[in-house]
Amino acid sequence: MGWLIAAFCLLLLVVLWGKFQKTDYPYQKQKALFSPAERSFLGALERAIGKNAKIFGKVRIADVVTPKPGLSRSRWQSAFNRISRKHFDFVLCRKSDLSVLCAIELDDRSHRLKQRQKRDHFVSGVCRTAGLPMIQVPARSFYAVNELRQLIWPYLGRGSN
């Protein structure tokens, strides 16, 4: 009988130990916010804009555009859900008031995939209807600052409506 009590206590300890080991927060910190390609692009982009704007990275689309007013509640929610889990690679904002000037997408090899092209087409349509300029830049191993400056210069004088 004593061994039965000991076995039960051991089993109880194993179950309790397992409960303490589980967590409602199964997360870990990423090594870096940006991939090496994104970091390289960010450095060139910072040099291209100088002190004319601020750059924000990995900005949720729903923080930049929103469904139009006047939609039914369910249609608004559906439209919001389509953008809430997507993000722009970079967003340029006016330095003085952080109004959004344009979004920038860095197109790497993944943008050749059919599913990614479908996503890109959707995001492009969202930007077009919202009046948000979006610049798509092919990912490279090197970025010419002057070329980037020419791409973004037309948008540095704009503000959001």
Rosetta blueprint (number, residue, H / E / L):
1 M L
2 G H
3 W H
4 L H
5 I H
6 A H
7 A H
8 F H
9 C H
10 L H
11 L H
12 L H
13 L H
14 V H
15 V H
16 L H
17 W H
18 G H
19 K H
20 F H
21 Q H
22 K L
23 T L
24 D L
25 Y L
26 P L
27 Y L
28 Q L
29 K L
30 Q L
31 K L
32 A L
33 L L
34 F L
35 S L
36 P H
37 A H
38 E H
39 R H
40 S H
41 F H
42 L H
43 G H
44 A H
45 L H
46 E H
47 R H
48 A H
49 I H
50 G L
51 K L
52 N L
53 A E
54 K E
55 I E
56 F E
57 G E
58 K E
59 V E
60 R E
61 I H
62 A H
63 D H
64 V L
65 V L
66 T L
67 P L
68 K L
69 P L
70 G L
71 L L
72 S L
73 R H
74 S H
75 R H
76 W H
77 Q H
78 S H
79 A H
80 F H
81 N H
82 R H
83 I H
84 S H
85 R L
86 K L
87 H E
88 F E
89 D E
90 F E
91 V E
92 L E
93 C E
94 R E
95 K L
96 S L
97 D L
98 L L
99 S L
100 V E
101 L E
102 C E
103 A E
104 I E
105 E E
106 L E
107 D E
108 D L
109 R H
110 S H
111 H H
112 R H
113 L L
114 K H
115 Q H
116 R H
117 Q H
118 K H
119 R H
120 D H
121 H H
122 F H
123 V H
124 S H
125 G H
126 V H
127 C H
128 R H
129 T H
130 A H
131 G L
132 L L
133 P L
134 M E
135 I E
136 Q E
137 V E
138 P E
139 A L
140 R L
141 S L
142 F L
143 Y L
144 A L
145 V H
146 N H
147 E H
148 L H
149 R H
150 Q H
151 L H
152 I H
153 W H
154 P H
155 Y H
156 L L
157 G L
158 R L
159 G L
160 S L
161 N L
